[in-house]
Amino acid sequence: MSKSTASSGLPGPVRRYGPYAFLGVVAIWTLLPLFWMAISSLKIRRSMFEFPPTIFFDPTLQYYVDMFMGSNPVTPFLINSIIVALGTAVLSVSLGTVGGYGLSRLDLRGKKHLAFWIISTRMAPIVVVVIPLFYLYSYLNLLNTHLGLIIAHTTFNLPFAIWLMRSFFDEVPEALEEAARIDGATKWEAFRKVSLPLVWPGMGATAIIAIVFSWNDFIFALIFTSNATQTMPIAASQLVTQTGTLWGRVMATGVVILLPMVTFGVIVKRHLVSGLTMGAVKE
Amino acid sequence: MAQIALNHVSKAFNNGSIVAVNDLSLEIEDEEFLVLVGPSGCGKSTTLRMIAGLEDPTGGDISIGTTRVNNLEPRERDIAMVFQNYALYPHMNVRENIGFGLRLSTDLSDADIEERVEDVASLLEIGELLDKKPKSLSGGQQQRVALGRAIVRDPEAFLFDEPLSNLDAKLRKQMRTEISRIQEQLGVTSIYVTHDQEEAMTMGDRIAVMNDGTLQQIGEPNEVYNHPANQFVAGFIGSPSMNTVEAEAVRRDGQTVLESVTSDAFTYDLDATGDTNADLPIEVGDRVTVGVRPEDVVLRAEAAAFEGQHHTTTVDVVEPLGSDNLLYFDVGSRTWTARVSPGFEPESGTSVHFSFPRKALYIFDEEGTTVESRNLADPAEARQVTHGDGGDGVVNT
């Protein structure tokens, strides 16, 4: 211990516990609002605004019951969110995989510029493109459709998806595909049977990014949809009414929006971290 | 099985600015084991990749058997390749790795494929590894799987791209023998690329030496070793490398003498033995390079041990190898090496005397082309000859 203290110039306990303290602060910073939202969704309105706040109280599930059973239930919004998020994920991952593979493998002149151009489309803020897209969508009859929203979300996800998948394909040695082609595979078979299975984790990561973006998007959903296709964030925003804000349902809706993402994240985390090429090549 | 022919094959990259392979013509006989050897970047791997179909030649024809394969996909060429990094499919176990090619390129039933995989696995002694993933195998085992993947398909030809360079020295020697044994057993035409001249010498039926994209020489290992076509081949084949010194042919007392061009006064009297080679195409005033193999250098502690011409030098370093010692010393500002018997181990800094037989001499002209190469029937002959013993120089241009 004394040696390491000397080398870093920090006292032993700081070196040892400092990182934990820092991570603890970050964790509280991140998790406290979510925790607040979660417990508030279980409180009756009066105790929600008590000061000092009560830690022990009689929990109620009334807001959750209202949300699904009461007036203006959240279920159609939830279904719309799921359809749009999955559609976006499928489209972004498929196109991103193909595009990323091309960018990784093809020997194109000006490949760097092409790659930069792809990511640069993501640099404009969403609000800049929303109005022109609205007009385009109205000509194409894509307003108030799931497909319209999926296309809008995919447009914004695709640059990330392509870049991410390109870096995953870069990790797969080209020799594997060459070996497959000599073994009797066509280029397509080498891609499908050798490279594609190896970028599974990358496709998972891309899907998560696409789903999170789509699930949380508010602006596109607000402008391009009406009753039939509105998503969860719109449902939450509608709880701010002229007669007041329905805080309990806002909190409960927040929890319902958050929960699938957290569950999803925990499930795929392990797969994302696992080794990518799994010892394909001895360098 | 088939023969493979390359006819004036060239490969240029970047619109012709980089020529990797330049007008290469080669014929590999049926069942032959040809080793393509050369330093990194000499075009040997590119040549192999063109035969495999992974690179398109920019000129010339490649044929396997009687078929011109230039426009065929790799899978249509019926060849198998072993890669330097093995290129095992990491998501498949050993069984699936070996069987992958059979599944894709044949109509064999699952049972037949299984049987052939098992056969190959037992040939390579990896039967107990069949259900493991490549990640959990050692380098040597991965190498065997890669070999198995090539063998199982019973192809027209094997292509090896530096397959042993990632293994440690001991395993490399073991696998070297094994690959040779299997190749002989199966009788499959093989092309083996390596930068290791020792691998080339020990494994090849014939070796083809390449440099800068150009074929330097092709021949049986001993022929290439004893009669290199030029100074590059002479220096590349053989370890330790051939000793060389730049010299000029001068006339002295009616004798033709090779005299070192650097400050050091190294001279070698070509006619001292009275056995002048009249055919030796050297004129007085010609610049040449003199070469001697380390095993042909005779070193003695006493000058009296030599009857004929000899030189005195100072021992720089002695490297004991067990079976023999390597002695390093300076000649004409070049470091020379001599391979001597293990009993002879002078301290560094001691004065020693060296000579070499006339028959052991290599002479290269200014372009590096071999003018004369050594003419020792038996390399051990050198050690018994303690003075310049004249003989017919073999002219090899």
Interface residues (C-beta under 8 A of the other chain):
Chain A: P173 A175 L176 E178 A179 A180 R181 I182 D183 G184 A185 T186 E189 K193 V194 P197 L198 G275 T277 M278 G279 A280 V281 K282 E283
Chain B: A52 G53 L54 E73 P74 R75 R77 I79 A80 M81 F83 N85 Y86 A87 L88 Y89 P90 H91 F100 G101 L104 S105 K133 P134 K135 S136 G139 Q142 R149 R153 N166
